[in-house]
Amino acid sequence: MPVGKNAFKHVSYLWDKEEASRLEGDEVALLIYRSNLLGADLRLTNYGGGNTSCKVQDRDPLSGSLKEVMWVKGSGGDLGTLKREGLAALYVDRLRSLEHIYKGLEFEDEMVELFNHCIFDLQSKAPSIDTPLHGFLPFKHIDHLHPDAAIAIAAAKDGEQITKELFEGSIGWVNWQKPGFDLGLQLRKCLEENPGIRGIMLGSHGLFTWGDTAYESYVNTLEVIERCAEYLESRYGQKGAVFNGPKIQSEPEAFRKKQAAAIAPVLRGFCSSERHMIGHFTDDPRVLEFINSNDLARLAPLGTSCPDHFLRTKISPLVLPLNAAADLSDLVKLKETLAPEFEAYRTMYKAYYMQCKHENSPAIRDANPVIILYPGIGMFSFAKDKQTARVAAEFYINAINVMKGAEAISSYTSLPRQEAFNIEYWLLEEAKLQRMPKPKALSGKIALITGSAGGIGKAIARKFVQEGACVVINDNDSGRLEAAAQKFHKEFGPDAYVATLLDVTSTDHIQEAFETASLAFGGIDIVVNCAGISISKSIQDHTEKDWDLLYNILVKGQFLVTQKGVELMRKQRIGGDILNIVSKNALVSGPNNAGYGSAKAAQLHLSRLTAAELGQDKIRVNTVNPDAVISDSKIWEGSWAEGRAKAYGITVEELPAYYAGRTLLNEVILPEDISNACFALIGGLMNKSTGNILNVDGGIANAFLR
């Protein structure tokens, strides 16, 4: 079979001979290169799943003699982004010698601690539970992946026989067993009983393949997975329509997005009964094919097969009992329909825990669903952060692919519930969870900050992301917004933010912005009204157009954005925060400031009024009053600076020093000062405060509230 990108249809051949040639002689570098290529194709393995290894000769730092050392992906991490520091390096002879003290399956977890006594490179990553699976095989380069096509065969009722016939005995088979030391011994036994095989299929789990070089292992892996995928493709349709054909048809894409945006905050509210969750939505064609099918009701309750899939997606999804075209505007009726479904799911999950738990099992975790399926519309996933929610959706798509393939060639089998529980509540997994960093103050929170492409708004958005929130950045200037989005992408990555154009005087724009928040993250927790404009003119020079512009953006904009934000927060029923960035000018009278100052005063009192009204919804409304924040502010690019300089009888260049000099602290106020004040109000220490005004102006006595 010719090797190259044209030789494969179902997997991506990405090997670059020129790039690889630069790594010749460094087997570990080639291992990393190969791993990154394999991890780049989600058809080959899921995010964070699978592991790869190589064995090399290296000098023992104590004896100076040559020793065989195995470099293998360490605990955690992802093949697609793997670097050298993500590898564990172990003496192969020491690892294999552990067989002599291994006491059996009941003592699997004890063996993991002993891996540390086999470490060669003391700076390397902690070894994972899969380490012995690589260590007991003799090959120089090994790939362990979770390809959808291979798992479809591995999860089929008669997968072992299919594997034998499909590969004519060149791929071995090991029945399902939880990863660990004994599974490594089982792989070695399979190889001894089937000399000359090119790989091993793990029942319901995944695939092991290998080679004498990094390239040989890479090509062998692709060829085996390609053969599995070809076989599945040849069988689609032979047993009838996929998933027994469609039961319903999908709604048009635009309608699907509207329905998803409308219901996402409601679902998020239910899923956040224990802690705030972040959502993800997809209407991927593979999802729609499954959720619209006649077999949905039969297959969905079975759950997944591959342990990696199961860990991310829970025992089973929740299927919504809603018509795709249902009217979702009656919030009371919608919640009355959905509340029993969520309660039934939680009851099921608690029963599953009680039936399967062991004496030393960790305490029950969040009983809410991770995956929610809405036939005709799409799939929602909810987790502690955006990346985890998105990856959970990717894993469930993997599971759908597996079910589709298994049903095409035989019938799908999932992990038994006890085995699934043993994976989900594995003490080693619990230990891994306990080692994770403590959540940040705004983890699980979603914020929309108006005017957040620059100045104060951008500083607030950056601060919130740094403290764990997801943010909706926006502006009415597309160029300015694009520049801000690029900076956020570079600094924080794609899961931290979403960008959308927003004119706060347009109800259509506002509606679209909150729909964007709902589709991207599931809802909203924090609304910051920061978009602004400044006009400094005398009474005589002020025009009606100036007046309307100020009041439309500052007062009407705050009202409209707050109104829509409150509507969404009430769907969630988990409270929220509204922060209004007003001004010292709301309290202090000055020359040439009638329009701006009175609009700011209106913003301030509107804040008080909404605080009084929204307390019953656990929605807090607070105000931050800045003054003279010049840095990165669009306001100061226009005539405002000239107007204020003229009012004070100074030049524009003298404004920063003038503003600092009139404060009690003699300080220049920066955007970061305002963002810190915002965080102080919503960071968790002031959850019982509403209707407050926090001055951040360096100290201006005339602006004191009392």
PyMOL commands that set and color helices and strands:
alter all, ss='L'
color gray80, all
select helices_A, chain A and resi 5-7+17-21+27-39+79-81+84-86+92-101+105-118+131-135+148-154+159-166+181-193+214-235+242-244+253-271+285-291+296-302+307-313+331-356+386-409+417-424+427-435+455-466+478-492+507-521+544-572+584-586+594-617+634-637+639-648+652-661+671-682+701-703
alter helices_A, ss='H'
color red, helices_A
select strands_A, chain A and resi 51-59+66-73+87-91+141-145+171-174+199-202+206-211+278-282+318-319+371-374+378-383+446-449+470-475+497-501+526-529+576-581+619-626+693-696
alter strands_A, ss='S'
color yellow, strands_A
deselect
rebuild
show_as cartoon
